[in-house]
Amino acid sequence: MNDAVRTPPRHAPRSGFPEREGQLTVGGIPLARLADRVGRTPFYAYDRGLLDARVAELRAALPQAIKLHYAIKANPMPAVVGHMARLVDGLDVASGGELKIALDAGGDPREISFAGPGKQTAELRQAIAAGILINIESFREVDQLAALCADTGWPARVAVRVNPDFELKSSGMKMGGGPKQFGVDAEEVPALLAAIGKAGLAFEGFHLFAGSQNLKAEAIVEAQCKCYELALRLAADAPSPVRFLNLGGGFGIPYFPGEQALDLAPIAANLTQLAERAAAELPEAELVIELGRYLVGEAGVYVSRVVDRKVSRGQVYLVTDGGLHHHLSASGNFGQVIRKNYPVAVGTRSADGPTETVSVVGPLCTPLDLLADRMELACAGPGDLIAVFQSGAYGASASPQAFLGHPAVVEVLV
């Protein structure tokens, strides 16, 4: 085979990892060599070039008036957060631990926001001390912030996270609408705004997040329009002009056969209209979209090594040194109702070589430890590397790494 880089047949989840000399490459590095560079398997590798390209794609599509925030819960690896902090306009955190990562990464406190339904007093104090924007999610938080301000003499910058009276249609995970632990019900927000004003907190705006992992542009457009209208209505009761309006995110990425990549064009056109309206109706407000998975999900790959090849009553199993303890979502145990395979490949075998139907499993003593169920993959054996694509978001930090005492996974930014 020649040395030229060859891109496998068009398949969105693996298109960023071209094949060279019969191996996948990550950041231009053949997978076996990258594994030697990392020092051991399993590992996650994130391609900084793909991160750059995704942000550039968004910047080109969206109106300049829209600010782009990275929700670091999608991937809080410090090197990734540091890289993203230089590309986006702000960072969104969901705990005191994530706030430390954001600040260490060089995030501007004026452009960091904190959302979460159970903020502890120590975390609220930490947020006030850092000077970040706190998204209030209960009346309790108003009282605690007022007491902390009185105790420290520091001001508290706040926005209200609103639980809207609608849902994001077709979302993989609904974060708003109906009864939810997130935010304050829209009908209760006027009373909350009055309490914020009475407490002397520095009100800046609203945060609305209806759902996540949505591949239907029309559903995202509808949700953004409804979020804007709701915020405009609630602004009438605000103690000061709205300066910050987070319209949420929800942008999805394709994981499974038949799924199509999100069409940005109608979303961008709608955001352009909303930005024009906001210039007249909320003239002091900056409009923000908050994205996590969409920014980093397709830039990552999870790599494990085959340690055994077993045949049980005619079914071939490739047993690897990685599994659900490192990649819970790929195993199907992170919210899938009906388990589907993530895109998977034998990273050290050519896509043009012989194939067979196999299941890829991990070393754990549970039948749930399944990375690929009866997939058609290149013929492989001990020593080969298995690559799971679409692994840049909700991987290492969203998995039970202590389960059964196996070593923690390594993460690298390439």
Backbone torsions as a table, in degrees:
resi	resn	phi	psi	omega
1	MET	NA	139.9	-177.8
2	ASN	-75.4	172.0	-174.5
3	ASP	-85.7	-2.4	-175.8
4	ALA	-68.2	146.0	176.0
5	VAL	-71.1	131.1	-179.7
6	ARG	-123.4	125.4	178.5
7	THR	-85.6	128.6	179.1
8	PRO	-61.8	167.8	176.7
9	PRO	-50.6	143.1	-172.4
10	ARG	-54.7	116.1	175.7
11	HIS	-151.5	109.6	-168.6
12	ALA	-47.8	-45.2	-174.6
13	PRO	-62.5	-25.0	-176.9
14	ARG	-116.6	7.4	-174.4
15	SER	-66.5	-21.1	179.8
16	GLY	-83.8	-1.2	-176.8
17	PHE	-124.4	76.5	-174.9
18	PRO	-65.2	158.7	-179.3
19	GLU	-95.3	139.2	175.7
20	ARG	-142.7	130.6	179.7
21	GLU	52.4	40.7	175.8
22	GLY	78.3	10.1	179.0
23	GLN	-130.9	150.9	168.4
24	LEU	-66.9	153.6	173.4
25	THR	-122.0	147.7	174.2
26	VAL	-124.0	118.2	-176.4
27	GLY	60.2	29.4	179.6
28	GLY	84.5	-1.1	-177.5
29	ILE	-100.8	126.4	176.1
30	PRO	-57.0	143.9	-169.1
31	LEU	-61.6	-41.4	-179.1
32	ALA	-63.9	-39.4	178.5
33	ARG	-67.6	-39.1	177.9
34	LEU	-62.4	-40.4	178.7
35	ALA	-60.7	-40.5	177.1
36	ASP	-65.7	-37.9	179.2
37	ARG	-65.8	-40.7	178.2
38	VAL	-65.5	-38.5	176.8
39	GLY	108.6	-23.9	177.8
40	ARG	-167.3	166.1	171.8
41	THR	-114.9	161.1	-3.5
42	PRO	-77.4	162.8	175.6
43	PHE	-154.1	156.8	168.1
44	TYR	-101.1	136.5	173.7
45	ALA	-122.9	130.9	179.8
46	TYR	-115.8	130.8	-174.4
47	ASP	-94.4	111.1	-176.8
48	ARG	-64.6	-30.1	176.9
49	GLY	-63.5	-38.2	177.4
50	LEU	-70.6	-34.9	175.1
51	LEU	-62.5	-46.0	178.7
52	ASP	-59.3	-45.0	-176.1
53	ALA	-65.0	-38.5	-179.3
54	ARG	-66.4	-43.7	178.9
55	VAL	-65.3	-41.2	179.2
56	ALA	-62.8	-38.7	177.6
57	GLU	-61.6	-43.4	178.7
58	LEU	-66.6	-44.0	180.0
59	ARG	-59.0	-39.4	-179.2
60	ALA	-69.5	-30.6	-175.5
61	ALA	-87.3	-37.4	-172.1
62	LEU	-88.0	153.1	175.8
63	PRO	-65.2	149.1	-177.1
64	GLN	-62.7	-24.3	-178.1
65	ALA	-70.9	-16.3	-178.7
66	ILE	-88.7	125.4	177.4
67	LYS	-89.5	145.6	-175.5
68	LEU	-112.0	121.6	177.6
69	HIS	-111.9	147.2	174.8
70	TYR	-103.0	122.2	176.0
71	ALA	-84.5	104.4	-168.2
72	ILE	-74.2	-7.9	174.3
73	LYS	-61.3	-24.5	178.7
74	ALA	-63.1	-38.8	176.7
75	ASN	-160.1	99.4	-176.2
76	PRO	-91.3	12.7	177.4
77	MET	-53.4	125.7	-174.3
78	PRO	-53.2	-40.3	-179.1
79	ALA	-65.9	-37.7	177.8
80	VAL	-66.5	-45.7	-179.5
81	VAL	-62.5	-41.4	177.8
82	GLY	-61.6	-39.5	178.6
83	HIS	-67.6	-45.6	-178.0
84	MET	-66.6	-33.3	-179.0
85	ALA	-59.5	-27.7	179.5
86	ARG	-84.1	-11.8	-176.1
87	LEU	-102.2	-31.1	-173.3
88	VAL	-104.8	177.4	-177.8
89	ASP	-91.6	-19.6	-177.6
90	GLY	-166.5	171.4	-179.0
91	LEU	-127.2	144.1	176.4
92	ASP	-117.8	131.6	-176.7
93	VAL	-119.8	161.6	-177.3
94	ALA	-129.5	12.3	177.7
95	SER	-165.7	168.4	174.5
96	GLY	-65.1	-34.4	177.3
97	GLY	-63.5	-43.7	177.3
98	GLU	-66.9	-32.5	177.4
99	LEU	-62.6	-41.7	177.5
100	LYS	-60.8	-43.6	178.9
101	ILE	-60.5	-44.7	-178.6
102	ALA	-61.9	-43.2	179.7
103	LEU	-69.3	-41.6	177.8
104	ASP	-61.6	-31.4	-178.4
105	ALA	-77.8	-4.0	178.7
106	GLY	93.5	15.0	177.9
107	GLY	-64.2	138.9	177.8
108	ASP	-73.5	118.4	-178.9
109	PRO	-53.3	-31.2	179.1
110	ARG	-66.3	-18.5	-177.5
111	GLU	-117.6	25.9	174.6
112	ILE	-115.1	131.9	176.3
113	SER	-122.5	154.1	-172.9
114	PHE	-126.8	116.2	176.7
115	ALA	-122.9	148.9	178.9
116	GLY	163.5	139.2	-172.4
117	PRO	-78.9	-11.9	-176.2
118	GLY	-131.7	51.3	-178.6
119	LYS	-65.1	128.8	178.6
120	GLN	-82.0	159.7	-178.2
121	THR	-57.8	-40.8	179.7
122	ALA	-63.8	-36.4	178.4
123	GLU	-68.9	-39.2	177.8
124	LEU	-64.8	-39.4	177.6
125	ARG	-64.6	-43.2	177.1
126	GLN	-58.2	-43.3	-178.3
127	ALA	-66.7	-41.4	177.7
128	ILE	-63.3	-44.0	-179.1
129	ALA	-61.6	-34.8	-179.4
130	ALA	-79.2	-19.5	-179.9
131	GLY	79.3	24.8	-179.9
132	ILE	-88.9	171.9	178.7
133	LEU	-87.4	127.1	-178.1
134	ILE	-104.6	122.3	176.6
135	ASN	-86.1	106.1	-177.0
136	ILE	-71.4	134.6	-177.5
137	GLU	-124.7	7.8	177.3
138	SER	-166.2	162.6	175.6
139	PHE	-66.0	-30.3	177.4
140	ARG	-58.1	-40.7	-178.2
141	GLU	-65.3	-33.4	176.5
142	VAL	-61.2	-48.2	-178.9
143	ASP	-63.2	-43.1	-178.7
144	GLN	-66.6	-40.2	179.0
145	LEU	-65.8	-40.3	178.3
146	ALA	-61.1	-42.6	179.6
147	ALA	-66.1	-40.1	179.7
148	LEU	-66.2	-39.1	177.5
149	CYS	-63.6	-41.5	179.0
150	ALA	-65.5	-35.9	-177.5
151	ASP	-74.4	-38.3	-173.9
152	THR	-98.8	-25.5	-174.0
153	GLY	81.6	5.4	179.3
154	TRP	-92.9	144.6	176.2
155	PRO	-76.4	157.9	176.5
156	ALA	-118.2	118.1	174.8
157	ARG	-84.8	125.7	-174.4
158	VAL	-135.4	151.9	167.0
159	ALA	-130.6	167.5	178.9
160	VAL	-108.3	123.1	171.6
161	ARG	-83.3	119.6	-173.9
162	VAL	-100.5	130.2	168.1
163	ASN	-87.4	104.1	-172.6
164	PRO	-68.8	166.4	178.9
165	ASP	-94.7	32.3	176.4
166	PHE	-153.3	163.9	178.7
167	GLU	-112.9	158.5	172.2
168	LEU	-82.5	109.1	-178.1
169	LYS	-62.6	144.5	175.2
170	SER	66.9	16.9	179.6
171	SER	-82.9	146.5	178.9
172	GLY	-69.3	-29.6	179.4
173	MET	-142.3	116.0	-177.6
174	LYS	-84.1	124.9	-176.4
175	MET	-110.3	-2.5	-178.6
176	GLY	-153.9	164.0	-177.1
177	GLY	91.5	135.5	-177.1
178	GLY	69.4	-169.0	177.8
179	PRO	-68.9	128.9	-180.0
180	LYS	-147.8	151.0	174.3
181	GLN	-79.8	-8.6	-175.4
182	PHE	-94.3	131.2	173.7
183	GLY	71.3	-170.9	-179.9
184	VAL	-114.1	131.7	-179.7
185	ASP	-52.8	137.2	-174.2
186	ALA	-52.3	-38.5	-177.5
187	GLU	-70.7	-17.9	178.8
188	GLU	-94.0	-9.2	-174.2
189	VAL	-63.2	-40.8	178.6
190	PRO	-55.3	-41.9	177.8
191	ALA	-65.7	-38.2	177.9
192	LEU	-64.8	-41.5	178.7
193	LEU	-61.2	-39.2	177.2
194	ALA	-63.4	-39.8	179.2
195	ALA	-66.6	-37.2	177.9
196	ILE	-63.6	-44.2	178.5
197	GLY	-63.2	-42.8	-179.8
198	LYS	-64.8	-34.6	-178.6
199	ALA	-78.6	-10.2	178.8
200	GLY	76.1	21.3	177.4
201	LEU	-77.6	151.5	-176.3
202	ALA	-85.3	91.7	-178.5
203	PHE	-71.6	134.7	179.4
204	GLU	-123.5	-24.7	-179.5
205	GLY	166.1	-150.1	-173.2
206	PHE	-132.9	150.4	175.0
207	HIS	-125.8	122.9	179.2
208	LEU	-128.5	128.7	-178.9
209	PHE	-140.6	106.8	-171.9
210	ALA	-89.5	-26.7	-177.9
211	GLY	177.5	175.2	-175.8
212	SER	-134.4	171.6	175.8
213	GLN	50.7	60.1	-179.7
214	ASN	-114.2	129.6	180.0
215	LEU	-105.2	4.2	-178.4
216	LYS	-104.2	108.8	-176.8
217	ALA	-59.8	-38.2	-177.0
218	GLU	-64.7	-33.2	177.8
219	ALA	-70.0	-39.9	177.9
220	ILE	-66.1	-42.0	177.8
221	VAL	-59.5	-46.6	-179.6
222	GLU	-61.3	-43.6	-179.7
223	ALA	-64.9	-42.2	179.4
224	GLN	-63.5	-39.8	177.5
225	CYS	-63.5	-44.1	-179.6
226	LYS	-66.8	-38.5	177.6
227	CYS	-62.4	-43.3	179.8
228	TYR	-63.1	-46.3	-179.3
229	GLU	-61.8	-39.9	178.9
230	LEU	-65.1	-44.7	179.1
231	ALA	-63.0	-39.1	179.0
232	LEU	-63.0	-40.1	179.4
233	ARG	-67.8	-42.7	-178.4
234	LEU	-70.3	-26.3	-178.6
235	ALA	-59.8	-24.3	-179.7
236	ALA	-63.3	-24.5	-179.3
237	ASP	-102.5	3.9	-176.1
238	ALA	-73.0	146.1	-179.1
239	PRO	-74.7	-13.0	176.8
240	SER	-154.8	165.4	-177.1
241	PRO	-60.2	147.6	178.3
242	VAL	-72.4	124.5	177.9
243	ARG	-112.9	-13.6	-174.9
244	PHE	-139.7	126.0	177.8
245	LEU	-136.0	104.6	178.3
246	ASN	-91.7	111.7	-178.2
247	LEU	-87.1	8.5	178.5
248	GLY	80.1	-161.0	-178.2
249	GLY	-141.6	-102.5	178.3
250	GLY	89.7	-1.0	-178.4
251	PHE	-64.6	126.3	-178.2
252	GLY	-100.7	168.2	173.7
253	ILE	-125.8	151.2	-178.9
254	PRO	-76.4	131.5	176.7
255	TYR	-111.5	-35.3	-165.6
256	PHE	-121.1	158.3	-179.5
257	PRO	-53.7	137.3	179.4
258	GLY	92.8	-16.5	178.4
259	GLU	-79.8	138.3	-179.5
260	GLN	-107.7	146.1	177.9
261	ALA	-61.1	148.8	-178.6
262	LEU	-63.3	135.1	176.7
263	ASP	-87.5	112.1	-176.8
264	LEU	-77.2	-22.5	-171.1
265	ALA	-56.8	-52.1	-179.7
266	PRO	-66.1	-30.5	177.6
267	ILE	-67.1	-44.1	179.5
268	ALA	-63.8	-41.4	179.9
269	ALA	-62.9	-41.0	179.7
270	ASN	-67.9	-41.3	179.0
271	LEU	-64.8	-32.6	175.6
272	THR	-62.0	-43.2	178.6
273	GLN	-66.0	-41.7	-179.9
274	LEU	-66.1	-37.9	178.0
275	ALA	-64.2	-38.2	177.9
276	GLU	-66.7	-39.9	177.1
277	ARG	-65.3	-44.0	-177.8
278	ALA	-62.5	-33.7	179.1
279	ALA	-59.2	-30.5	179.7
280	ALA	-95.5	-38.7	-171.7
281	GLU	-93.5	-29.6	177.1
282	LEU	-132.9	67.9	-166.6
283	PRO	-62.6	-20.7	-179.9
284	GLU	-95.0	-2.7	-171.4
285	ALA	-88.0	139.5	168.1
286	GLU	-98.5	130.3	178.4
287	LEU	-91.8	132.7	-174.7
288	VAL	-126.9	140.5	164.6
289	ILE	-114.9	141.2	-173.5
290	GLU	-114.2	113.7	-175.8
291	LEU	-125.9	142.3	175.1
292	GLY	-125.3	-76.4	-178.4
293	ARG	-51.3	-43.0	-175.7
294	TYR	-64.1	-30.6	-177.8
295	LEU	-79.7	-36.3	-170.3
296	VAL	-119.3	-16.1	-170.5
297	GLY	-59.1	-43.1	-175.9
298	GLU	-84.2	-4.0	-178.4
299	ALA	-91.8	-0.2	-175.0
300	GLY	-119.4	150.4	176.2
301	VAL	-136.2	140.7	176.8
302	TYR	-103.6	129.7	-173.2
303	VAL	-122.8	127.1	173.7
304	SER	-130.8	163.2	-175.8
305	ARG	-110.2	137.1	176.7
306	VAL	-70.6	125.3	177.6
307	VAL	-107.4	-17.0	-179.6
308	ASP	-157.2	151.3	174.4
309	ARG	-124.5	119.7	-175.5
310	LYS	-124.6	147.0	174.1
311	VAL	-120.1	119.2	179.7
312	SER	-119.7	108.9	178.9
313	ARG	49.4	45.3	174.6
314	GLY	90.6	-9.9	179.4
315	GLN	-100.5	131.2	-178.8
316	VAL	-88.9	131.6	175.8
317	TYR	-119.9	130.0	169.0
318	LEU	-100.4	113.4	-178.3
319	VAL	-94.7	123.3	-176.5
320	THR	-113.7	172.0	178.0
321	ASP	-87.6	6.9	177.0
322	GLY	-124.7	169.4	-179.5
323	GLY	178.2	-151.7	-172.6
324	LEU	-66.2	-22.8	179.2
325	HIS	-67.4	-20.6	176.2
326	HIS	-104.9	-30.1	-173.1
327	HIS	-137.7	72.4	-175.9
328	LEU	-59.8	-40.5	-176.0
329	SER	-66.4	-37.5	179.2
330	ALA	-67.5	-26.1	178.0
331	SER	-75.8	-11.8	-179.4
332	GLY	92.1	2.9	-174.9
333	ASN	-102.6	25.4	179.0
334	PHE	-123.5	43.5	173.5
335	GLY	114.1	-7.0	177.9
336	GLN	-70.8	130.1	174.9
337	VAL	-78.4	-47.4	173.7
338	ILE	-114.7	120.0	-174.7
339	ARG	-64.7	132.9	174.2
340	LYS	-128.6	151.3	179.9
341	ASN	-77.1	132.1	164.6
342	TYR	-64.6	160.6	172.6
343	PRO	-66.0	128.4	-174.7
344	VAL	-134.3	148.4	175.6
345	ALA	-146.5	155.2	168.0
346	VAL	-82.2	105.7	-169.5
347	GLY	-71.2	-14.9	-179.3
348	THR	-107.2	16.5	177.0
349	ARG	-129.7	145.2	179.7
350	SER	-67.0	141.9	176.4
351	ALA	-66.9	-15.4	-178.5
352	ASP	-92.2	-3.0	-176.8
353	GLY	-82.9	-176.2	179.3
354	PRO	-63.1	148.7	-178.3
355	THR	-126.9	167.0	175.5
356	GLU	-155.5	163.4	177.6
357	THR	-88.5	121.1	-176.6
358	VAL	-138.6	163.1	168.0
359	SER	-114.8	136.0	178.4
360	VAL	-104.5	121.8	-177.4
361	VAL	-126.9	164.7	178.7
362	GLY	-100.8	-169.2	-175.0
363	PRO	-92.2	3.3	-173.2
364	LEU	-81.7	151.4	-178.7
365	CYS	-86.4	60.5	175.4
366	THR	-154.4	139.4	177.6
367	PRO	-67.9	-9.3	177.1
368	LEU	-75.1	-13.1	-176.3
369	ASP	-80.9	77.8	-171.5
370	LEU	-133.7	119.1	179.1
371	LEU	-98.4	-25.3	177.5
372	ALA	-153.1	128.0	-175.6
373	ASP	-110.8	106.9	176.2
374	ARG	52.9	54.6	178.1
375	MET	-97.8	152.4	174.1
376	GLU	-85.6	106.5	-177.0
377	LEU	-127.6	163.6	174.9
378	ALA	-59.6	143.5	178.4
379	CYS	-59.8	131.0	-173.3
380	ALA	-145.5	165.9	178.4
381	GLY	-152.8	-170.7	-178.9
382	PRO	-53.0	135.8	-179.1
383	GLY	99.1	-24.8	178.0
384	ASP	-69.6	156.7	-179.4
385	LEU	-107.4	131.9	178.4
386	ILE	-101.5	129.8	-179.3
387	ALA	-112.8	128.5	174.3
388	VAL	-108.9	118.1	-177.3
389	PHE	-83.9	179.2	-178.7
390	GLN	55.0	39.8	-171.9
391	SER	-113.8	18.0	-178.7
392	GLY	-81.9	-11.3	-177.2
393	ALA	-129.7	143.8	176.4
394	TYR	51.9	51.4	179.3
395	GLY	-110.7	-95.6	-174.3
396	ALA	-59.0	-46.4	-174.9
397	SER	-76.0	-13.0	-179.3
398	ALA	-104.7	15.6	-174.5
399	SER	-122.0	152.4	-177.0
400	PRO	-82.5	74.7	-170.4
401	GLN	-65.5	-21.3	179.7
402	ALA	-83.0	-6.3	-175.1
403	PHE	-62.2	122.6	177.8
404	LEU	66.3	10.5	168.5
405	GLY	76.0	18.1	176.6
406	HIS	-77.9	159.4	-178.6
407	PRO	-61.4	152.2	176.5
408	ALA	-68.7	154.8	179.7
409	VAL	-78.7	150.8	175.6
410	VAL	-92.6	146.7	174.7
411	GLU	-125.9	137.0	178.1
412	VAL	-136.3	147.2	173.7
413	LEU	-107.0	121.0	-172.1
414	VAL	-106.8	NA	NA
